[in-house]
Amino acid sequence: MEWYRIAFGDVYPLVYARRDDAEAERAAAAFAPRFAVEGRVLDVACGAGRHTAAFGVWGVHTVGVDLSEFLLDEAVERRGLGGRVVCGDMRCLPFRDGSTAGAINMFTSFGYFDDEADNVRAVGEIARVLRPGGRFLLDFLNAARVTEMDTATTRREENGAVIEERREREDGGRFVAKNVQVTRPDGSQVSYRERVRLYGADELGKMLASAGLRVTARFGDYDGGAFQEQASPRAILLSEKGSTA
Ligand SMILES: C[S@@+](CC[C@H](N)C(=O)[O-])C[C@H]1O[C@@H](n2cnc3c(N)ncnc32)[C@H](O)[C@@H]1O
C-alpha cells in the first residue's frame, strides 16, 4: 500500500495534532482576500477541511478534494462540510476544464509521488481545471531549510498517543523521508515511511510555469511575510493562469 494511504488515515489527527484550525485561520486571514472571486475555489488535498472551512469564513466558495475517505469524513462530521468536499486524486481531478476560479494546496500536500511525472501531472491538473486568470496558491515546505536539518529522531506524546519519528534524506538529498511509528492510546501500533520530494522554490516556480501558471508573488509564512530562502519556514507561491494556457 502507498504510504500516504496509511499516513492520511486514522493516525493523521494524532501525528499532526498541532496543525490545527488556528493555523488555517491565520493562513486564511493572509491569503483568502486574494481569492475574493466569483466561482469555486478548490482546496486540493484538503484533508479534514481546515482551510476549506477557514477560507469559507472569508466568503470564498471553497470546495475540498482529497483521496482520504477518513479525513473527508472528518471534514463532514467535525466541520460540517457535507456537500463541499469530494473524493478524488490530484493527478486526475474530477472537474471540467476551466471550471474553477482558484485553487489552493496547503501544508505540503505535494511532492508525494515516487514518479516525478505524477507531481508534474498534479500541477497540470490544477492548471487544467482553472479558468484563464484563475489563481493557485501552493504552500510547500521551504526545501532550503529542510536540507539543513540532518537526520533527527524525535519522540513526543499527542492526546495519549506516542509518536516516534526518524528523518533521513534520500537520493542525494532530493527526498526527505520520515519513518513514523505511532502507538495509539489503546496500545495498538502502526508504522509507515513518508517521503516528500524536496522541491526548491525556484524549481516549483518552473514547474508551475511549465503548466501555464505564472508566479506573481512568493511568501514565506502563514502571515503573508515575504519569502527568504535561508529564513522562511514555508515556500508559498501564488500563481496565475495565463489567458492562453
Ligand atoms: C499533509 S496533509 C494536508 C491536509 C490539509 N491540506 C491540511 O492542511 O490540513 C496532505 C493531504 O494530501 C492528501 N493526498 C495525498 N495524496 C493525494 C492524492 N493523490 N490526491 C488527493 N489528495 C491526496 C492526503 O489524503 C492528505 O489529506
The ligand as an ORCA input file, in Angstrom:
! r2SCAN-3c Opt
* xyz 0 1
  C      -0.287     16.931      4.907
  S      -1.964     16.577      4.575
  C      -2.644     18.196      4.499
  C      -4.134     18.259      4.521
  C      -4.720     19.672      4.521
  N      -4.312     20.420      3.339
  C      -4.352     20.404      5.777
  O      -3.552     21.340      5.719
  O      -4.872     20.046      6.839
  C      -1.884     16.030      2.893
  C      -3.187     15.613      2.291
  O      -2.946     15.169      0.941
  C      -3.881     14.151      0.648
  N      -3.436     13.400     -0.521
  C      -2.361     12.575     -0.626
  N      -2.254     12.087     -1.858
  C      -3.304     12.597     -2.556
  C      -3.741     12.449     -3.896
  N      -3.084     11.671     -4.773
  N      -4.843     13.126     -4.284
  C      -5.529     13.904     -3.403
  N      -5.160     14.071     -2.124
  C      -4.059     13.432     -1.700
  C      -3.924     13.342      1.917
  O      -5.035     12.483      1.992
  C      -3.903     14.453      2.977
  O      -5.197     14.826      3.337
*
